[in-house]
């Protein structure tokens, strides 16, 4: 699936969006926008809500939310590593 974008294109921000979409797909077994035929119809790039939200941690939901922010607000990969979802797994 192509990433919906407008304005300046930042491939690293696209990678962050794609990582979030992949994680969303791992949870659901299908891509987040499987029913969308034209990627221009994905307004804002926000992922659909997670089914069974109580099955996932707050840090998981925050991670998906950050990944699907508009590119200007989305963290770059280095910043993403500092969010709680990943910091729980960092080696000390």
C-alpha positions in Angstrom: 0.0 0.0 0.0 1.3 3.4 -0.8 1.6 5.9 2.0 -0.9 8.8 1.8 1.0 12.1 1.9 0.9 15.6 0.8 3.4 18.4 0.9 7.0 17.6 1.7 7.9 13.9 1.6 10.1 12.6 4.4 10.9 8.9 3.8 11.8 8.3 7.5 8.5 9.6 8.6 6.8 7.3 6.1 8.8 4.4 7.5 7.4 5.3 11.0 3.9 5.3 9.6 4.6 2.0 7.8 5.9 0.4 11.0 2.7 1.4 12.8 0.6 0.0 10.0 2.5 -3.3 10.1 2.0 -3.6 13.8 -1.7 -2.8 13.4 -1.8 -5.6 10.7 0.0 -8.1 13.0 -2.7 -7.5 15.6 -5.7 -7.8 13.2 -4.4 -10.1 10.5 -5.3 -7.6 7.8 -3.9 -4.2 6.8 -5.5 -1.2 8.5 -7.0 0.1 5.2 -7.6 -3.1 3.4 -11.0 -1.9 2.1 -9.7 1.4 0.7 -9.2 1.3 -3.1 -7.7 4.7 -3.5 -5.1 5.8 -0.9 -6.1 9.4 -1.5 -9.3 8.4 0.5 -7.2 7.9 3.6 -7.6 11.3 5.2 -4.8 12.1 7.7 -3.4 8.5 7.7 -4.9 7.8 11.2 -5.3 4.1 11.8 -8.7 2.6 12.5 -9.4 1.9 16.2 -7.9 -1.4 17.5 -10.5 -4.1 18.0 -10.5 -5.2 21.6 -8.6 -2.2 22.9 -8.5 -3.5 26.5 -6.3 -6.3 25.4 -3.4 -3.9 24.7 -1.4 -1.7 26.9 -1.6 2.1 27.0 2.0 2.3 25.6 0.9 0.1 22.6 -2.0 2.5 21.9 0.2 5.5 22.3 2.8 4.0 19.9 0.1 3.4 17.2 -1.2 6.9 17.7 2.3 8.5 17.3 2.9 6.4 14.2 -0.3 7.6 12.5 0.1 11.3 13.3 0.5 13.8 10.4 4.0 13.7 9.1 4.9 17.1 10.7 3.9 15.8 14.2 5.1 12.2 13.7 8.3 11.2 15.5 11.3 10.3 13.4 12.8 6.8 14.0 15.3 8.0 16.6 12.6 9.8 18.6 10.3 6.8 18.3 12.8 4.6 20.1 12.4 6.8 23.2 8.6 6.2 23.5 7.5 4.0 26.4 6.5 1.1 24.1 10.2 0.6 23.1 11.8 1.8 26.3 10.2 -1.1 28.1 12.5 -3.4 26.0 15.7 -1.4 26.0 18.8 -3.2 27.4 20.4 -1.4 30.3 
